[in-house]
Amino acid sequence: MLTSLAADRDTGTRHADRLRQALEADIVTGVFKPGERLDEQRLADRFGVSRTPLREALAQLAANGLVTLQPRRGAFVVSLTFQEIVERFEMMAALEGMCGALAARRLVASDREALLNSLEACRREAADGDSDSYYQANEVFHQIIYRAARNAFLAEQSRQLQARLQPYRRLQLRAGRRIAASFAEHERIVAAILAGDAEGAERELRDHVLIQGDRLRDFFASLAHAGED
């Protein structure tokens, strides 16, 4: 009986995660407009699910700052302007840079092994070329660096902002040859951390996360193109 209940919970969680990802993509690409109310019944009919996993997915989106949940009114899309997205990436770059610098100074054997294993996982996913699979490996890679910094508060702040930027970071990987470039950056990040080069690790991570120049134009182009699909 307990095993059956646990299996049901796992299935419900997977359904909610898939719903969250689908709704994230629709929000980021403009299928759902800023301020638009997300009708639970229509969404349940669209995805062929009950309201329970749908409400869990909406709660996850609210935690990530993509929707607001209003009592007796439901879920409404929150909109970030391009400037607000860039500002959040700037903060993310600063946080990750600090994590990289501290990781280079405080790396222990277990984190070194985890970092190398994660880099290899990113290598495999980059070779396959699927942006969503690569993003999952990329997310683990960054979280290992947060842990290796050995600063619980910094790691928590980094994880929270990473979650808020998740749909935008995933979409960014679909621009041009971004996966290959991202993996090359990962290699330089790991090299700096393993060498104990705090300044180099901070610089590589800041540049890796920060959207600027051609990458900024490519990212905006990806948003616009996705919104047309």
C-alpha positions as CSV (number, residue, x, y, z in Angstrom):
1,M,0.0,0.0,0.0
2,L,2.8,2.4,1.0
3,T,4.7,1.5,-2.2
4,S,1.6,2.2,-4.3
5,L,1.1,5.6,-2.7
6,A,4.8,6.5,-3.2
7,A,4.6,5.5,-6.8
8,D,1.4,7.6,-7.3
9,R,3.2,10.6,-5.8
10,D,6.2,10.1,-8.1
11,T,3.9,9.9,-11.1
12,G,2.1,13.1,-10.0
13,T,5.4,14.9,-9.5
14,R,6.6,13.9,-13.0
15,H,3.3,15.1,-14.5
16,A,3.6,18.4,-12.7
17,D,7.2,18.9,-13.8
18,R,6.3,18.2,-17.5
19,L,3.4,20.7,-17.2
20,R,5.6,23.3,-15.6
21,Q,8.1,23.0,-18.4
22,A,5.4,23.3,-21.1
23,L,3.8,26.3,-19.4
24,E,7.2,27.9,-18.9
25,A,7.9,27.7,-22.6
26,D,4.5,29.2,-23.4
27,I,5.0,32.1,-21.0
28,V,8.6,32.9,-22.1
29,T,7.7,32.7,-25.8
30,G,4.6,34.8,-25.5
31,V,1.9,32.2,-26.1
32,F,0.5,33.5,-22.8
33,K,0.6,37.3,-22.7
34,P,1.7,39.5,-19.7
35,G,-1.2,39.7,-17.2
36,E,-3.2,36.9,-18.8
37,R,-5.2,34.7,-16.6
38,L,-4.3,31.0,-16.9
39,D,-7.7,29.2,-17.0
40,E,-7.2,25.9,-15.0
41,Q,-10.0,24.0,-16.7
42,R,-8.8,24.9,-20.2
43,L,-5.3,23.9,-19.3
44,A,-6.5,20.7,-17.8
45,D,-8.4,19.9,-21.0
46,R,-5.5,20.9,-23.2
47,F,-3.0,18.6,-21.4
48,G,-5.5,15.8,-20.5
49,V,-4.8,16.0,-16.8
50,S,-6.7,16.6,-13.6
51,R,-6.4,19.9,-11.8
52,T,-4.1,18.4,-9.0
53,P,-0.8,18.2,-11.1
54,L,-1.8,21.4,-12.9
55,R,-2.1,23.3,-9.6
56,E,1.3,21.9,-8.5
57,A,2.8,23.1,-11.7
58,L,1.3,26.5,-11.2
59,A,2.7,26.6,-7.7
60,Q,6.2,25.9,-9.1
61,L,5.8,28.6,-11.6
62,A,4.8,31.0,-8.9
63,A,7.8,30.0,-6.9
64,N,10.0,30.8,-9.9
65,G,8.4,34.2,-10.3
66,L,6.6,33.5,-13.7
67,V,3.1,33.7,-12.4
68,T,1.2,35.2,-9.4
69,L,-1.5,33.2,-7.6
70,Q,-4.3,35.4,-6.5
71,P,-6.9,34.1,-4.0
72,R,-10.3,33.3,-5.7
73,R,-9.0,34.6,-9.0
74,G,-6.4,32.1,-10.0
75,A,-3.0,32.3,-11.7
76,F,-1.8,35.3,-13.8
77,V,1.3,35.6,-16.0
78,V,4.0,37.9,-14.7
79,S,6.0,39.7,-17.4
80,L,9.6,40.6,-17.4
81,T,10.8,43.3,-19.8
82,F,14.0,42.6,-21.8
83,Q,15.8,45.1,-19.5
84,E,14.5,43.2,-16.4
85,I,15.8,39.9,-17.9
86,V,19.2,41.4,-18.6
87,E,19.4,42.8,-15.0
88,R,18.7,39.4,-13.5
89,F,21.3,37.8,-15.7
90,E,23.8,40.5,-14.5
91,M,23.0,39.5,-10.9
92,M,23.2,35.8,-11.7
93,A,26.6,36.4,-13.3
94,A,27.9,38.2,-10.2
95,L,26.6,35.4,-7.9
96,E,28.1,32.6,-10.0
97,G,31.4,34.5,-10.3
98,M,31.6,34.6,-6.5
99,C,30.8,30.9,-6.3
100,G,33.5,30.1,-8.8
101,A,36.1,32.1,-6.9
102,L,35.3,30.5,-3.6
103,A,35.2,27.0,-5.2
104,A,38.7,27.5,-6.6
105,R,39.9,28.4,-3.1
106,R,37.9,25.8,-1.2
107,L,37.7,22.8,-3.5
108,V,37.7,19.4,-1.7
109,A,38.2,16.0,-3.2
110,S,34.5,15.0,-3.4
111,D,33.6,18.2,-5.2
112,R,36.5,17.8,-7.6
113,E,35.2,14.4,-8.5
114,A,31.6,15.6,-8.9
115,L,32.7,18.5,-11.0
116,L,34.7,16.3,-13.4
117,N,31.8,13.8,-13.6
118,S,29.4,16.7,-14.3
119,L,31.7,18.1,-17.0
120,E,31.7,14.7,-18.7
121,A,27.9,14.5,-18.6
122,C,27.8,17.9,-20.2
123,R,30.2,16.7,-22.9
124,R,27.9,13.8,-23.7
125,E,24.8,15.9,-23.9
126,A,26.6,18.6,-26.0
127,A,27.6,15.9,-28.5
128,D,23.9,14.8,-28.8
129,G,22.9,18.4,-29.4
130,D,19.6,18.4,-27.6
131,S,19.2,21.7,-25.8
132,D,16.8,20.5,-23.1
133,S,18.9,17.5,-22.2
134,Y,22.0,19.7,-22.2
135,Y,20.3,22.2,-20.0
136,Q,19.6,19.6,-17.4
137,A,23.3,18.5,-17.3
138,N,24.2,22.2,-17.3
139,E,22.0,22.9,-14.3
140,V,23.7,20.1,-12.3
141,F,27.1,21.5,-13.3
142,H,26.3,24.9,-11.9
143,Q,24.8,23.5,-8.7
144,I,28.0,21.6,-8.0
145,I,29.9,24.8,-8.2
146,Y,27.5,26.5,-5.8
147,R,28.1,23.6,-3.3
148,A,31.9,23.7,-3.8
149,A,31.9,27.4,-2.8
150,R,31.2,26.2,0.8
151,N,29.0,29.2,1.5
152,A,25.4,28.1,2.3
153,F,23.8,31.5,2.0
154,L,25.5,32.3,-1.4
155,A,24.5,28.8,-2.7
156,E,20.9,29.3,-1.7
157,Q,20.7,32.7,-3.3
158,S,22.3,31.3,-6.5
159,R,19.8,28.4,-6.6
160,Q,16.8,30.7,-6.1
161,L,17.9,33.0,-9.0
162,Q,18.8,30.1,-11.2
163,A,15.3,28.7,-10.7
164,R,13.8,32.1,-11.7
165,L,15.9,32.3,-14.8
166,Q,15.5,28.7,-15.8
167,P,13.1,29.1,-18.7
168,Y,15.2,31.9,-20.2
169,R,18.5,30.0,-19.8
170,R,17.0,27.0,-21.4
171,L,15.7,29.1,-24.3
172,Q,19.1,30.8,-24.7
173,L,20.7,27.4,-25.4
174,R,18.6,27.1,-28.6
175,A,20.3,30.1,-30.2
176,G,22.8,29.2,-32.9
177,R,25.8,27.2,-31.7
178,R,25.3,28.1,-28.1
179,I,25.5,24.5,-26.8
180,A,29.0,24.0,-28.2
181,A,30.1,27.4,-27.0
182,S,28.6,26.8,-23.5
183,F,30.5,23.5,-23.2
184,A,33.8,25.1,-24.2
185,E,33.2,27.7,-21.5
186,H,32.5,24.9,-19.0
187,E,35.9,23.4,-19.8
188,R,37.6,26.7,-19.1
189,I,35.7,27.1,-15.8
190,V,36.7,23.7,-14.6
191,A,40.3,24.3,-15.6
192,A,40.4,27.5,-13.5
193,I,38.8,25.9,-10.5
194,L,41.0,22.9,-10.5
195,A,44.1,25.1,-10.8
196,G,43.0,27.1,-7.8
197,D,42.7,30.3,-9.9
198,A,40.0,32.2,-8.1
199,E,40.3,35.3,-10.3
200,G,40.1,33.2,-13.5
201,A,37.2,31.1,-12.2
202,E,35.2,34.2,-11.3
203,R,35.9,35.8,-14.7
204,E,35.0,32.7,-16.7
205,L,31.8,32.2,-14.8
206,R,30.7,35.8,-15.1
207,D,31.4,35.8,-18.8
208,H,29.6,32.4,-19.2
209,V,26.4,33.7,-17.6
210,L,26.3,37.3,-18.7
211,I,24.2,38.1,-21.8
212,Q,25.9,40.8,-23.8
213,G,27.0,41.7,-27.3
214,D,26.1,39.1,-30.0
215,R,24.8,36.7,-27.4
216,L,22.3,39.4,-26.3
217,R,21.1,40.0,-29.8
218,D,20.9,36.2,-30.5
219,F,18.9,35.7,-27.3
220,F,16.4,38.4,-28.2
221,A,16.1,37.0,-31.6
222,S,15.3,33.6,-30.1
223,L,12.6,35.0,-27.9
224,A,11.0,36.8,-30.9
225,H,11.2,33.7,-33.1
226,A,9.8,31.4,-30.4
227,G,6.9,33.8,-30.0
228,E,6.0,33.5,-33.7
229,D,5.9,29.7,-33.6
